[in-house]
Amino acid sequence: MDILAIVLLIFLGIVLLLIEFTVIPGVTIAGIGGFLLLAASVYIAFSELGNAAGFITLAVVLVISPLLFYYFFKSRAGKKMILDSEIDGVIENFNPENLKVGDIGKTIGRLAPIGKIKINGEIVEAQSNGSFIDHQTNVRILKIQQNKIIVEPLKVE
């Protein structure tokens, strides 16, 4: 009876950990419960069946369980659950020699707080200094950082 309980605890612990890794990622009740069930199986094996059974159970939990996870995620069913897409986006760079602090341009779209502006004949992405700026509004460059242009709307006088 004790051996059946230990096997059942190991099985349920592995199932809960698989649910944790595939369905509900993050640290949740399933993951904590899976680790507790695996630890309980080792504890019961040591306390009820002796040292030999305890070490065998510990070896199963520490060696065979990770191997089962490895082979599961290498299988066809496991590969369907793994996100393998690559990010191929690029940062739109601008030529810093064409732009300098104080240059005046016009917004193409609304800056909320990031959008496109046309300045010195070049269309670049810019960020407002905090407020939303409507389209077709004249703006002035406040700061130029590595890949970011900070602008402010021009005051109409």
C-alpha positions as CSV (number, residue, x, y, z in Angstrom):
1,M,0.0,0.0,0.0
2,D,2.9,2.4,0.8
3,I,4.5,1.7,-2.5
4,L,1.3,2.5,-4.4
5,A,0.9,5.8,-2.4
6,I,4.5,6.7,-3.2
7,V,4.1,6.0,-6.9
8,L,0.8,7.9,-7.0
9,L,2.4,10.9,-5.3
10,I,5.3,10.9,-7.7
11,F,2.9,10.6,-10.7
12,L,0.6,13.4,-9.4
13,G,3.6,15.6,-8.6
14,I,5.0,15.2,-12.2
15,V,1.5,15.9,-13.6
16,L,1.1,19.1,-11.6
17,L,4.6,20.3,-12.6
18,L,3.8,19.6,-16.3
19,I,0.6,21.6,-15.9
20,E,2.7,24.4,-14.3
21,F,5.2,24.4,-17.1
22,T,2.7,24.2,-20.0
23,V,-0.7,25.5,-19.0
24,I,-0.3,28.1,-16.2
25,P,3.3,29.3,-16.2
26,G,4.7,31.2,-13.2
27,V,4.8,30.2,-9.6
28,T,1.3,28.9,-8.9
29,I,-0.5,26.4,-6.7
30,A,0.2,23.7,-9.4
31,G,4.0,24.1,-9.2
32,I,4.2,24.4,-5.5
33,G,1.8,21.4,-5.1
34,G,3.9,19.4,-7.5
35,F,7.1,20.0,-5.6
36,L,5.3,19.2,-2.3
37,L,3.9,16.0,-3.6
38,L,7.4,14.9,-4.8
39,A,8.9,15.8,-1.5
40,A,6.1,14.0,0.4
41,S,6.8,10.8,-1.7
42,V,10.5,10.9,-0.7
43,Y,9.6,11.5,3.0
44,I,7.1,8.7,3.1
45,A,9.6,6.3,1.4
46,F,12.2,7.1,4.0
47,S,9.9,7.0,7.0
48,E,7.8,4.0,6.0
49,L,10.0,1.8,3.9
50,G,13.5,2.5,5.1
51,N,16.7,4.0,3.7
52,A,17.1,1.8,0.6
53,A,13.5,2.6,-0.6
54,G,14.0,6.3,0.4
55,F,17.2,6.6,-1.7
56,I,15.6,4.8,-4.7
57,T,12.6,7.2,-4.5
58,L,15.0,10.2,-4.1
59,A,16.9,9.0,-7.2
60,V,13.6,8.6,-9.2
61,V,12.5,12.1,-8.2
62,L,15.9,13.8,-8.8
63,V,17.0,11.9,-12.0
64,I,14.2,10.2,-13.8
65,S,11.6,13.1,-13.3
66,P,13.8,15.7,-15.0
67,L,14.6,13.2,-17.8
68,L,10.8,12.7,-18.3
69,F,10.4,16.5,-18.6
70,Y,13.3,16.7,-21.1
71,Y,12.0,14.0,-23.3
72,F,8.4,15.3,-23.1
73,F,9.5,18.7,-24.4
74,K,11.6,17.2,-27.1
75,S,8.7,15.1,-28.3
76,R,6.3,16.3,-31.0
77,A,3.6,17.1,-28.5
78,G,6.0,19.0,-26.3
79,K,7.4,21.0,-29.2
80,K,3.9,22.2,-30.1
81,M,3.8,23.8,-26.6
82,I,7.1,25.7,-26.9
83,L,7.2,29.2,-28.2
84,D,9.9,29.2,-30.9
85,S,9.2,32.4,-32.8
86,E,12.0,34.9,-33.3
87,I,11.8,38.6,-33.0
88,D,13.0,40.1,-36.2
89,G,12.1,43.8,-35.6
90,V,14.6,46.5,-35.9
91,I,15.1,49.8,-34.3
92,E,14.5,52.7,-36.7
93,N,17.7,54.7,-36.5
94,F,18.1,58.3,-37.7
95,N,21.1,60.3,-38.8
96,P,22.2,62.4,-35.8
97,E,24.1,64.8,-38.1
98,N,20.9,65.9,-39.8
99,L,19.2,66.7,-36.5
100,K,20.2,69.0,-33.6
101,V,18.6,70.4,-30.5
102,G,16.4,73.3,-31.3
103,D,15.4,72.2,-34.8
104,I,11.7,72.7,-35.7
105,G,9.5,70.2,-37.4
106,K,5.9,69.1,-37.7
107,T,4.1,66.0,-36.3
108,I,2.8,63.6,-38.9
109,G,0.5,61.7,-36.6
110,R,-0.5,62.2,-33.0
111,L,2.3,61.9,-30.4
112,A,0.7,60.0,-27.6
113,P,3.4,60.2,-26.3
114,I,5.4,58.6,-29.1
115,G,4.7,59.1,-32.8
116,K,6.2,60.3,-36.1
117,I,7.5,63.8,-37.0
118,K,8.9,65.3,-40.1
119,I,12.0,67.4,-39.5
120,N,14.6,68.6,-41.9
121,G,13.0,66.5,-44.7
122,E,13.4,63.3,-42.7
123,I,10.6,61.3,-41.0
124,V,11.6,60.0,-37.6
125,E,10.0,58.7,-34.5
126,A,9.9,61.1,-31.6
127,Q,8.6,61.2,-28.0
128,S,6.8,64.2,-26.5
129,N,8.0,65.6,-23.2
130,G,5.0,64.2,-21.4
131,S,1.9,65.7,-23.0
132,F,0.0,64.4,-26.0
133,I,0.6,66.4,-29.2
134,D,-1.9,66.5,-32.0
135,H,-1.0,65.9,-35.6
136,Q,0.2,68.8,-37.8
137,T,1.5,70.6,-34.7
138,N,4.9,72.4,-34.9
139,V,7.4,70.9,-32.5
140,R,11.0,71.7,-31.3
141,I,13.7,69.1,-30.4
142,L,14.5,69.3,-26.7
143,K,16.9,66.3,-26.4
144,I,18.5,63.8,-28.7
145,Q,19.5,60.6,-27.0
146,Q,21.0,57.4,-28.6
147,N,17.9,56.3,-30.5
148,K,15.2,58.7,-29.1
149,I,14.2,62.2,-29.9
150,I,12.4,64.2,-27.2
151,V,10.2,67.1,-28.6
152,E,7.9,69.8,-27.2
153,P,5.1,71.6,-28.9
154,L,5.8,75.1,-30.0
155,K,3.8,77.8,-28.2
156,V,1.5,79.8,-30.6
157,E,1.9,83.5,-29.9
